[in-house]
Amino acid sequence: MLQVWRGSDRYRGGDEAAGIDTRHAFSFSGFYDPDNVGFGQLVACNEERLAPGAGFPEHPHRDVEIVTWVVEGELEHVDSTGRTSRVRPGDVQRMGAGRGVRHVERNAGPGPLCFLQMWLVPGLRGGGPQGGAAHEAGRRPEYEAEYEPEYEVVRGIADGTPFAVPRTEAVMHVRRLGQDGRTAVPDAAWVYVHVVRGTAVIGPSGERLAAGDAVRVTDARDLEARAAGGPAELLMWEMHAEPGYG
């Protein structure tokens, strides 16, 4: 089953006065829809737009894996473990919150900043109790993480390089397509495809997706995506499990 979610239909959040415009793909913070709390192990896909100098003051996370992809601009990260970094387009940032971490994120560049931040529920392979989602998804964790916070930035990840997220059964694939370029959609129980730039056509029915649109595919098999009318950039999440809560 293939379901299209338009960027224009995302939940709107943020703080306009503070220069923050947030667009949520799933239930998050004050936006709650019991029929849209996650897909596979993905429980958040937020499109953040920050004005120069704007950002999120120090705030906590735990029991969640957070992957960030910068679309435009430069994102500064500072956390309670002493790590600092600047993340730019083409870099993949991952923070494993583990038993708890606090961090600050802000627009460190002179122009607008746009980035995608995706949250995944960690889980244990093979039957034991599995990870808890962030409270923004409206769920209560059934276990507490036993690992210390982790942080990494992969600079300039190459097209087609799979990025596996620890403690999950999820892999992110970056696809940069030239005009009329084609790529296979991973075969998996849950596949989430987000169009970062350009326009893409996905599936046998030829669903046309603009930047900001996404599709959620259950039991994906033998699907293809192609760029339409010019180059396109896609993020594809291949997932083989859903969260379990005891």
N, C-alpha and C positions, 0 to 999 in steps of 0.2 A: 504494500500500500504506500502510495506517495501523496504527501500532503504539503501544499504550498502555504507558507506564512509570509505575507508581504511586510516589507519594512515599514510601510505606512500604518500598519495595524499593530505595531509594537506598543507596549505600555509606555507612557511618557512619564519621566521623573526628572530628578535633578533640582537645581536651584538657579533659576534664570538670573537673579540678582548677583549671584556669586560666579556667573560665567560657566555654569555646568548644565549640560543638556544630556540626559540619559534616556536610552530607549531599550526596554527590557523585552526579551523574547519569551521569558517564562515569568511566573509569579515571583515577585521579589519585593522585599521591604513592604511598603504600604499597598502594593498591588497583589491581590490574591485571587486566583481562579482555580478552584479545585480540579478542573479538567486540564490545567496547563501548569503543572508543577515540575516537569522535567521530561526528558526523553533519553532512554538508555541511562547512562551514568551522568549525563549532562543536566545540571540543575540551574544553570544561568548562562546566558549569552547576552551580555550588555554592550550596547554600542554607546561609547562615551565621547562627548565632544566638549572640550575644555578651551576656554579663552586663554590667551597668554597670561601666565601667572596664576591661573585658577587651579584648584586641586582639591583633594580630599584630605582633611586633617587626620592625624594619627587615629587609627581604628583597629580593632582586633579581628582575627580569624582563627579558627581551629577546625580540625577534622575535615579539611577540604583541600583539593588540589586546584590551583588557579593558574590558568594559561592566558597570556596576554599577547595580542598581535597588534602592532601599531600600523594604522593605515596612512596617517599623515602626521608629521610633526615629531616631537621628541618628548618622551615620558621619563620623568625622574622618579626613582624609587628609593626610599630610605626605610629600613626596618629596624626592629628592636634587637636584632642580632648584630647590628653594626654594618650590615651590607648596604652598599649604595650602588646605583647604576643608572645609566641613561639608555633607554630602549628606543630604537629607531625603526623605520619601515624595513621589513626583511628579517628582523630579529624575532626570536621566540623567547619569551620570558616565562618561567615556571616557578611558582612558589608553593611548596608543600607546607601547609600551615601546621601540620602535626598537632602536638599537644598545646600549641598556642603561639601566636606571633602578632606583633603590632607593626603597622607600616603607614607611611605617608606616600601619596602619589600626587604629582602635580605636573602642569605643563611647563617644561623647562626651556622651551624655545620661544622665538620671537613671534611666531605665527600660530594659527589654530592647531589644535591637537585633536586627532580622532583615533580611538583605539577600540578594539574588541577585547572584552574580558570574559573568559569562559570558565565556569566552575564545574568540577566533577567530584562526585562522591567517591572517596576511596573505599575499597572493599578487599576482602580476603578471598583468594581462590579456594574453591572446594568446601563449601558447606558451613564453615564457622560463621559467627556473627559478623556482619558486614558494616561498613562505615555509615556514619550519620551525615545527613545533608546539613547545609548551613541553615540557620534559623530563618533566613529570608524565604526559604522554600516552604516554610510552614510545617517542618517536621522536627521531631526530637531524636537526637542521636541515641543509638542503643549501645554504643561503646565509646571509649575514649582512646584517641590515638596514642600509640606507644613510641612514636618516633619524634626526634627533635625537628624543628623547622628546617626546611631545605630551600635552596634558592639557586637558580641557574639561568643564564642567558646564552642562547645559541645565536651567534652573530651571523647574519646573512645566510640563513638556511637555504640550501639549494632546492630548486624545484624538484618535486617528487620524493624528497627525503622524508621517510616516515618519522614522526615524533611520538614515541610511546610515553605515556604518562604513568609513572610508578604507582603501584598499589591500585591500579585500575585495569580493566580490560578494554582500554580505549587508546586509539592511535589517531593523531591528527596528520593529515596529508595536505601539503601545500601544492596547488596546481596553478601555474601561470601559463595561459594559453595565448598563442598568437591568433590573428584573425582566422576564423573557421577551424582553429585547433580543436582537437578532440582528446578526451581522456576517459578511462574507465572509472566508474564509480565502484568503490570496494563492495565486495559481497560480504554482507554482515547482517546480523539480526536487527541492528539499529544503525542507520547512517544519517548524519545531519550534515547538510551542505549549505554553506553561507557564501553568497556572492559578495566579495570585497570590492571589486572594481569591474566595470564593463557590464555586459549582458551575456547570459548563458542560457542554453536550452538543454533541458534534462528530461530523460525518460521517453518512452515510446509515444506518449501523447504530445510531446513537444512543448512542455511547459516552459514558458519564457520568463526568465528571472532577471531583474535589474539589480544594481548594487543595493545592498541592504536587505534583499529578499533571501529567503531560505526555504529549503525543503527538508521534510522529515520522512525517511523511508524505512518502513518496517519490512524485514526479510528481503533485503535488496539482493537481486540476482541479475547479472548480465545487463546492467544499465550503463549508459554512456552520457557524458556531458560534453557540450561543445560551445565554443565562443561564437557569438553572433554579432556581426556588424563591427567587429574590432577586437582588440585583445581583451582578455578577462582574467581575473584572479579569483580563485576559489579556495576556501578552507573546507576540507571534508573530514568529518569525524566518523571513524569506523569503531563501532562498539559491539561487544559480544556479551554484555551483561547489563542488568538493571540493578539499582541499589537493593540491598536486602537489609531488613531491620530485625534481626533476631529470629 
